[in-house]
Amino acid sequence: MEKDGSVSEIKVLRPVYPSLDYEACRIIREMPRWRPGIQKGKPVRVSYTIPINFMLQ
């Protein structure tokens, strides 16, 4: 996440299948801006790992 709260540098840590990996990235890309991390009163870049579970029917 960038200093302005936008999401960047999305990567899949454990690929499952190309179309599922693409969908996970698409979902993250379309998220609204987050509140950036704050350090010493200033916004800073932050790294997150977001677990995504797919349930196939």
Beta strands, then each sheet from edge to edge (+ up, - down):
strand 1: 37-39
strand 2: 42-44
sheet 1: 1+ 2-
end
